[in-house]
Amino acid sequence: MISCESLLRGIAHLSGEAIAATVGAFAGAGAAFALQMVHEKRLKADKEYAAIINAQHSLLFMLKILTGVQNQHLDAEKSHPDRHIRLTEFLTTEKHVGIDLASLNFLFRPNMRELISRCFYAERSFLNAFDSLRDRNAVWKAIRARPGAVSEISPKTGIGTLSLTNEEIRQLKSFTDQLYRSVEVALSLCNDAFTDLRRCAKMAFPERNFLKRDMVMKPVPNESGPV
């Protein structure tokens, strides 16, 4: 017959094993949960980092296109009093890589709250610049298509002289001036947005590398050297 003392020792032994098993199960579950949290945090950080890089690429694309228009077309005639007549039709691109603003919402933090607005206005200014470019192209084409607008075509160069009415001169000047203004504004806003995005990105992920503006243009002060 089992004594009371032996029974109590058996119950105590079984209880100890149950407690140890329970504690072990909880510890294992806790470790698995902690690892899962670390994994999810890493995935979230990688997603946010990718969103910043994508936005940087979009802004660099806009800067590259705008800089090309300015350098190849606008700068040469900028100071000429007849630039509205000397500028010819522009080659344009319909390609546009937009900024996914929703993917940058995680950067809406103290000291970063203007970033989303900067990126929005930068993209709108880029689109506005190309609206101005296409509008001027349309006016230029319409003028050249008018019978008698082009005269005295040189047999050597194949280039003719434009005979413009006062209204056509007024239109060309208006659309040309608007083009210069819109490209300058777009370049300024895109530069500001890129600078602010990089500043915020380095604050959010100080250990990671980001794109630099001199991938498109000459290095600007304080942005030369390693990324």
Secondary structure, DSSP 8 states (H G I E B T S, - for coil): ---HHHHHHHHHHHHHHHHHHHHHHHHHHHHHHHHHHHHHHHHHHHHHHHHHHHHHHHHHHHHHHHHHHIIIIIHHHTT-TTHHHH--------------GGGGGGG-STTTTTHHHHHHHHHHHHHHHHHHHHHHHHHHHHHHHSTTSEE---TTT---EE---HHHHHHHHHHHHHHHHHHHHHHHHHHHHHHHHHHHHHHH-TTS----GGGTSS--TT--S--
